């Protein structure tokens, strides 16, 4: 009895096998034979789009990063509005809506005492309105190769995150569960989008750090996320700070403390998000790099000693040292608003984030998952005020004198506690 080879199977069966693989495996399979390469190439769209939806969810938020441009905020609005993204199939006769875009208002709350159905009242854009036209971006099969590069960066971060998350507790290191991977990707996409708009080379919407209740696009974008989702971003940013401090900045500092005991304390210390030391300023400056750039410098750490790293970043970003990261300030300002308005129950300092704890703390986090603003506006009775703050600490790329001051706190901590946010 002769054995049936994989290449002898019907085309439909081989396509069904490919649908159960991940992106990397599909591309590897395409290189095994000419027949598989031809089948995958001719069915590229129908085969790969469902895989992207499954393995890189929420795909609509990744597409917001992929299609982000400098013109997104040049609209008569006070807030950020997601774009509508349409994928045009080969031939141009049919299309798929990959991201519906616009705001997602909550469902009506039901009938009042008089039997009338309550509806949302429209108003000024950014203050409860959905009247702005939705920006539409059209993609086609020629954009897939560029999108796959973004997916590769996501996969690299997905593999790196557990190692960084439990780097001080390696016995607890494990793979993320499917719902934890979804949380991680969601936080990653939102950090990436913020980094493009407000940490890159585009003009800053405000010349100061984010302030609660201010007319600031950076805070408006954060208001759209629930407290639970903001905690997820803080959990991810704790890993980002750790990566920058221990794998990027060590290439800058070549003269640690002479005392071995003091040197070990410096190595174990975690820089707080508002640490006033020079090392803290440097870390907050390098935290402006987007996920793609950080993973590049991390994987090429031996190719970038101090002088080359600084020169390379200055070449990519001429104004890199002009300011520091502002994402944490935007998150903390949003949480301050909710706390001052009584909309935020005070959680414990271990409220969770991306990773489950497997106890009552996970239930505590679930209670914080539905308090986001659907259009980025402030909840009533608060109102947005114009911010006249000019406080914007200058960045530091580590050039010049190497005699840095080290972080003042030496108690190791592997995350940014939410208690530090609300107190």
C-alpha positions, 0 to 999 in steps of 0.5 A: 500500500503506497503512502499518500504524500502531502503534495498529493492531497487535494488543493482544498485539503491543503488550504484547510491545513494552512488555515490552521497554521500561523503566519511563519509556518505558512511562509515556511510551508510555501518554501517547501515546494513549488506547488505549495508556493503557487497555492498559497500565493494564489490564495494569499488574501483568503488564506492570510486574512483569517489567520491575521484576525485570529493570531493578531487580534484585535487586528483593527487596532493594529491596523490603526497603527499600520495606517497612522499618518501625520494628518490624522489630527488635523480635523476640527475635533477635540479627540482622536477618532479611529479610522475606517479601514477597508480591504479591497479584494483582488479585482476591485469588485468586493471589499472587506471592512477590517475596522469600522472606525468612528466612535462606538456609543453605548447602547440605550439604557432602556425606558425611563419611568414614563416609558420613553426610551433614553437616547444619547444627546449629540453635541460638540465634537469631543464632548459627546458627538459622532458628527465628524466624518469618519476617515476611510483608508483603503488597503489592498493585497500590495499592503500585506507584505508591509503589514506582515513586518508589523506582525513580525514585531508583534510576535517578537514582543509577544515572545519577549514579554514573559521573560521581561515580566518575570526576569526577577522571578524566573521560577514563575515565568510561563507562556501567556494564556490566550486571553492574556496574549490578547490583552498584551497585544491590545496594550502593545498596539495602543502604546505603538499608536501613542508613540507614533503620534506623540513620541516621534517626530510629529509636532507635539499637540501640547508643549507640556506634560499631560495634565488632568482635565486639560484640552489635550489630545493625548489624554482624550485618547486615554479616556477612551480606554477603561481603567482595566485597559489602562492598567494593562498599559502600565503593566506593559510599560513597566516591562518597557522601562525594565528593558530600557534600563537593563538592556539599552542604557547599560550600553551607555554607562560604563562606570558603575559604582566601585563598591560591589555591594552598591553596584548590585543595588544599582543593578537591582533598582528599578527606576520609578516613572518620575525618578528625578535622577539623570538615569531616570531622565535617560530612561524616560527619554529612550522610552519614547522609542516605538516597539519596532525600534526598541526590539531592534536595539535589543536584538542588536545590543552588541552592535550598538555601544554608547557612541554608535547608539546615540549617533544612530538615534540622533540620525533617526530622530533629530529632536530626540533629546528635546523631551521625555515620554508622556504616555505614563503622564497621560494615563495617570492624568486620566486615572486622576480625573476618574478618582477625583470625580468618584468614578474610580474605586481605589484598587489594591497595589496588585490589581493585575494588568496583562497577567492573571493572578488566579485569585480575587485580584482578577475579579477586582480588575474585571470591575474596572473594565467598563468605565471608558469614555466612548468618545474621549470626553470627560464624564459629567459634571466635569468640563475640559479647561484650557491648559496653560502649563508649560512644564516639560522636562527636557530629555537626555540621550546620555551624551556628555558626562558619564557621572550619572546619579542613580535611582534613589529607591533600591527596592526591586519592583517588577511593575508600576503599581496602580496604587502609585497612580491614584495616591 
